[in-house]
Amino acid sequence: MKNIKVRLQPIVSKINLPTVLKTTILPGDTIERLFIATQVGEIFYIGNGDIRTFLDIRTQVIKLGTSSGGYDERGLLGLAFHPNFYYNGLFYLHYSVAGTQGPGAHPEDFKPDPCDPRTLNLRWVNRETQYDHIDTVEEWILQSNGQPQKLRTLLNLRRPFSNHNGFNSLNFSPETGKLVLTTGDGGAGYDPFNLSQDNLEIAGKIIEIDVGKNTTIKNPPIVTRFNELPPTIQDTLTVMAKGVRNIPGISFQRFNHQYIKYAGNVGQDLVESIFSFVLYKPIPVTQLVQTGFIYSEQEGCINFGWRGWEGDFPTSTISGCTNNPTLDEKTIAYYNETVALSGSRLQPLTSYFHKDTRPNKFGGTALTGIQAYMGNRIPGLTGSVVFTDLARKESQPQVRGALAYTRLRPDGKQSDFSMIQTDYDFGSQSAFYVNLGTNLNQTRLYLGVYGSMKVTDFNQGTVFEIVN
C-alpha cells in the first residue's frame, strides 16, 4: 500500500474530550458547519471563524471520573442530525444520565478461567439494583428561536458496568433513513455475561431505530433486554448485527448504487478489527421477542463473533511465561463458543495488533474511529477507509495516537493496512487520538486529539482537519 503523509491543521483547541465530530447545515444557513460534542456534555459548532455553543447538557450527564481515577467511558457518547435536519430541526443524543450511578454488576477485573466453568457461565442477576448507570437516547428539536428542546426519549438502557457503552454511537443510515445505535457489550472485560451473543440483550448490538414511527411514549421504561420494551417501541427497532465488544460508530460508503458498511470492534488484549459488509437482513425486534428467532449468517444478520472471537483470533487470556518474562502464554478463553461461531462470524476486513514489529505497522491500544473517505484532496486516500488508534504502544514516553488506512480488495480477501504519516509537532504533550469525523459527502476528515487519558483533566482537546 502507498505511503501517505498528511498535515494536521488545527481548527479549535483547549476544549474537553471530543467524542463526536460531524457537520451539518443549520436551518436557514448556507454553510456546512463542524459540530463537536464533548464527553462531559457540551456541543459546539464552528461559525464564522469562532466556536459557539449549540447545547450544554453537562448537568444532565453523569459526573465523570468519580469511580475510576479519572478514566471513564461514560458521558455524552452520540450525536446525530436527522437527514432532513435543515427542514425539521431534529437531532438525537445518547448519553449517560446524571444521578444514576449504581454499584455495578460484578467486579470489573473479571477474567475467565477455562478450568473453572463457573467463570464461563455467569449471569447478570438483580439487574434493577446491580448495575453501573443508565444511558438514554433522546430526540431533540432546534426551535425556530434557535434554542434546542428535548421532544422525547427513545430508549432508557441500564448498563452493567461503566465501560463499553459505544462512542460516536449514533449515525443515520443513508440506505434506510433509520437512526443506527451502536452499543457495546456492557463492559468489564471478556463480556462476563455473554450479552453480545444473546439475541434478546440490547448490549453488544448494532440497532436500527425508525424515528419516523412516533410511539407516543415520551419516557419509556429502563430496560436491558428487548422483551422488556413496550410492543410499540419494539416495533421501531431492528437488529443489524450482534457480537459487538465496543464500537466507534458505523460509516457508510456509497459504491455502485449500494452502500458498504464499515464498523470496528475494539479488542480485548490482542487485536483491533475493522469489518465491512454490504448485504444484511435486519431482524425485527418484534420477531425476536415473539418467536425466539435464532438468527445467523445464513439469515443475513451480521455477527462480529465476540465473545468467542477477538477479530482474527479465538479470544484468549494472557499470562506471563515463568521461565522467560519476555514471552507470554495465550489460552483460549471460551473454546466451545469459538468453535460454535467459527462458521457464522463475519471475517474482519483488516486487523491490526497490539504487538507488531513489521515495517509501517504499529502496536495498537484501542480503535477510536473509522471513516470512509471519498474526497480527492488527499489523492492516495480516495475511496479508502481511514481509522485511528488511541495510542501507539511504541510512542512512550510522549504518547502518540495512530492514523492509518485500508481499502477493500477486488478479490474480496482480507486487506492489509498502512500507517498515515503526520507532520504535526505535539512537543512534550501527549496526543491521544480519541475520535475521527467527516463531513456530509465524506470529502474532509477531522481528528480529535486529547492530551490526557483522564476526563478530569479538562480543556486539553484539539480538533484538527487532516489535509494534504
Secondary structure in CASP SS format (residue, H / E / C, confidence):
PFRMAT SS
TARGET T0000
AUTHOR 0000-0000-0000
METHOD secondary structure of the structure
MODEL  1
M C 1.00
K C 1.00
N C 1.00
I E 1.00
K E 1.00
V E 1.00
R E 1.00
L E 1.00
Q E 1.00
P E 1.00
I E 1.00
V E 1.00
S E 1.00
K E 1.00
I E 1.00
N C 1.00
L C 1.00
P E 1.00
T E 1.00
V E 1.00
L E 1.00
K E 1.00
T E 1.00
T E 1.00
I E 1.00
L C 1.00
P C 1.00
G C 1.00
D C 1.00
T C 1.00
I C 1.00
E E 1.00
R E 1.00
L E 1.00
F E 1.00
I E 1.00
A E 1.00
T E 1.00
Q C 1.00
V C 1.00
G C 1.00
E E 1.00
I E 1.00
F E 1.00
Y E 1.00
I E 1.00
G E 1.00
N C 1.00
G C 1.00
D E 1.00
I E 1.00
R E 1.00
T E 1.00
F E 1.00
L E 1.00
D E 1.00
I C 1.00
R H 1.00
T H 1.00
Q H 1.00
V E 1.00
I C 1.00
K C 1.00
L C 1.00
G C 1.00
T C 1.00
S C 1.00
S C 1.00
G C 1.00
G C 1.00
Y C 1.00
D C 1.00
E C 1.00
R C 1.00
G C 1.00
L E 1.00
L E 1.00
G E 1.00
L E 1.00
A E 1.00
F E 1.00
H C 1.00
P C 1.00
N C 1.00
F H 1.00
Y H 1.00
Y H 1.00
N H 1.00
G C 1.00
L E 1.00
F E 1.00
Y E 1.00
L E 1.00
H E 1.00
Y E 1.00
S E 1.00
V E 1.00
A C 1.00
G C 1.00
T C 1.00
Q C 1.00
G C 1.00
P C 1.00
G C 1.00
A C 1.00
H C 1.00
P C 1.00
E C 1.00
D C 1.00
F C 1.00
K C 1.00
P C 1.00
D C 1.00
P C 1.00
C C 1.00
D C 1.00
P H 1.00
R H 1.00
T H 1.00
L H 1.00
N C 1.00
L C 1.00
R C 1.00
W C 1.00
V C 1.00
N C 1.00
R C 1.00
E C 1.00
T C 1.00
Q C 1.00
Y C 1.00
D C 1.00
H E 1.00
I E 1.00
D E 1.00
T E 1.00
V E 1.00
E E 1.00
E E 1.00
W E 1.00
I E 1.00
L E 1.00
Q C 1.00
S C 1.00
N C 1.00
G C 1.00
Q C 1.00
P E 1.00
Q E 1.00
K E 1.00
L E 1.00
R E 1.00
T E 1.00
L E 1.00
L E 1.00
N E 1.00
L E 1.00
R E 1.00
R E 1.00
P C 1.00
F C 1.00
S C 1.00
N C 1.00
H C 1.00
N C 1.00
G C 1.00
F C 1.00
N C 1.00
S C 1.00
L E 1.00
N E 1.00
F E 1.00
S C 1.00
P C 1.00
E C 1.00
T C 1.00
G C 1.00
K C 1.00
L E 1.00
V E 1.00
L E 1.00
T E 1.00
T C 1.00
G C 1.00
D C 1.00
G C 1.00
G C 1.00
A C 1.00
G C 1.00
Y C 1.00
D C 1.00
P C 1.00
F C 1.00
N C 1.00
L H 1.00
S H 1.00
Q H 1.00
D C 1.00
N C 1.00
L C 1.00
E E 1.00
I C 1.00
A C 1.00
G C 1.00
K C 1.00
I E 1.00
I E 1.00
E E 1.00
I E 1.00
D C 1.00
V C 1.00
G C 1.00
K C 1.00
N C 1.00
T C 1.00
T C 1.00
I C 1.00
K C 1.00
N C 1.00
P C 1.00
P C 1.00
I E 1.00
V E 1.00
T C 1.00
R E 1.00
F H 1.00
N H 1.00
E H 1.00
L C 1.00
P C 1.00
P H 1.00
T H 1.00
I H 1.00
Q H 1.00
D C 1.00
T C 1.00
L E 1.00
T E 1.00
V E 1.00
M E 1.00
A E 1.00
K E 1.00
G C 1.00
V C 1.00
R C 1.00
N C 1.00
I C 1.00
P C 1.00
G C 1.00
I E 1.00
S E 1.00
F E 1.00
Q E 1.00
R E 1.00
F E 1.00
N C 1.00
H C 1.00
Q E 1.00
Y E 1.00
I E 1.00
K E 1.00
Y E 1.00
A E 1.00
G E 1.00
N E 1.00
V C 1.00
G C 1.00
Q C 1.00
D C 1.00
L C 1.00
V E 1.00
E E 1.00
S E 1.00
I E 1.00
F E 1.00
S E 1.00
F E 1.00
V C 1.00
L C 1.00
Y C 1.00
K C 1.00
P C 1.00
I E 1.00
P E 1.00
V H 1.00
T H 1.00
Q H 1.00
L H 1.00
V H 1.00
Q H 1.00
T H 1.00
G C 1.00
F C 1.00
I C 1.00
Y C 1.00
S C 1.00
E H 1.00
Q H 1.00
E H 1.00
G C 1.00
C C 1.00
I E 1.00
N E 1.00
F C 1.00
G C 1.00
W C 1.00
R C 1.00
G C 1.00
W E 1.00
E E 1.00
G C 1.00
D C 1.00
F E 1.00
P E 1.00
T C 1.00
S E 1.00
T E 1.00
I E 1.00
S E 1.00
G E 1.00
C C 1.00
T C 1.00
N C 1.00
N C 1.00
P C 1.00
T C 1.00
L C 1.00
D E 1.00
E E 1.00
K E 1.00
T E 1.00
I E 1.00
A C 1.00
Y C 1.00
Y H 1.00
N H 1.00
E H 1.00
T H 1.00
V H 1.00
A H 1.00
L H 1.00
S C 1.00
G C 1.00
S C 1.00
R C 1.00
L C 1.00
Q C 1.00
P C 1.00
L C 1.00
T E 1.00
S E 1.00
Y E 1.00
F E 1.00
H C 1.00
K C 1.00
D C 1.00
T C 1.00
R C 1.00
P C 1.00
N C 1.00
K C 1.00
F C 1.00
G C 1.00
G C 1.00
T C 1.00
A C 1.00
L E 1.00
T E 1.00
G E 1.00
I E 1.00
Q E 1.00
A E 1.00
Y E 1.00
M C 1.00
G C 1.00
N C 1.00
R C 1.00
I C 1.00
P H 1.00
G H 1.00
L H 1.00
T C 1.00
G C 1.00
S E 1.00
V E 1.00
V E 1.00
F E 1.00
T E 1.00
D E 1.00
L C 1.00
A C 1.00
R C 1.00
K H 1.00
E H 1.00
S H 1.00
Q C 1.00
P C 1.00
Q C 1.00
V C 1.00
R E 1.00
G C 1.00
A E 1.00
L E 1.00
A E 1.00
Y E 1.00
T E 1.00
R C 1.00
L C 1.00
R C 1.00
P C 1.00
D C 1.00
G C 1.00
K C 1.00
Q C 1.00
S C 1.00
D C 1.00
F C 1.00
S E 1.00
M E 1.00
I E 1.00
Q E 1.00
T E 1.00
D C 1.00
Y C 1.00
D C 1.00
F C 1.00
G C 1.00
S C 1.00
Q C 1.00
S C 1.00
A E 1.00
F E 1.00
Y E 1.00
V E 1.00
N E 1.00
L E 1.00
G E 1.00
T E 1.00
N C 1.00
L C 1.00
N C 1.00
Q C 1.00
T C 1.00
R C 1.00
L E 1.00
Y E 1.00
L E 1.00
G E 1.00
V E 1.00
Y E 1.00
G C 1.00
S C 1.00
M C 1.00
K C 1.00
V C 1.00
T C 1.00
D C 1.00
F C 1.00
N C 1.00
Q C 1.00
G E 1.00
T E 1.00
V E 1.00
F E 1.00
E E 1.00
I E 1.00
V E 1.00
N C 1.00
END
